[in-house]
Amino acid sequence: MIILKEYIVLKEEEFINVAKFILNLVQVGDVISLKGDLGTGKTTLVKYIAKELNIKQNITSPTFNIIKEYNNKLCHIDAYRIYQE
């Protein structure tokens, strides 16, 4: 398990570097967990990861769907609305 506590991105273009960094660490079947407040760039990062995986579909937040799958390469889950005690 690799835990990255914080990676500061000042410009949207820098997300590509984070996406490449993450993809160099993971293998097929690995799970990446992103945690952050609304609007912190989690879905934007997923968009750049998808771009690096050559996924052409439009990536949007699955907040209301909870889960979206893209080309059997990427599964994007938004657990924001799932209640836990």
Buried (B, 14 or more C-beta within 10 A) or exposed (E): EEEEEEEEBEEEEBBBEBBEEBEEEEEEEEEBEBEEEEEEBBBBBBBBBBBBEEBEEEBBBBEEEEEBEBEEEBEBBBEEEEEEE
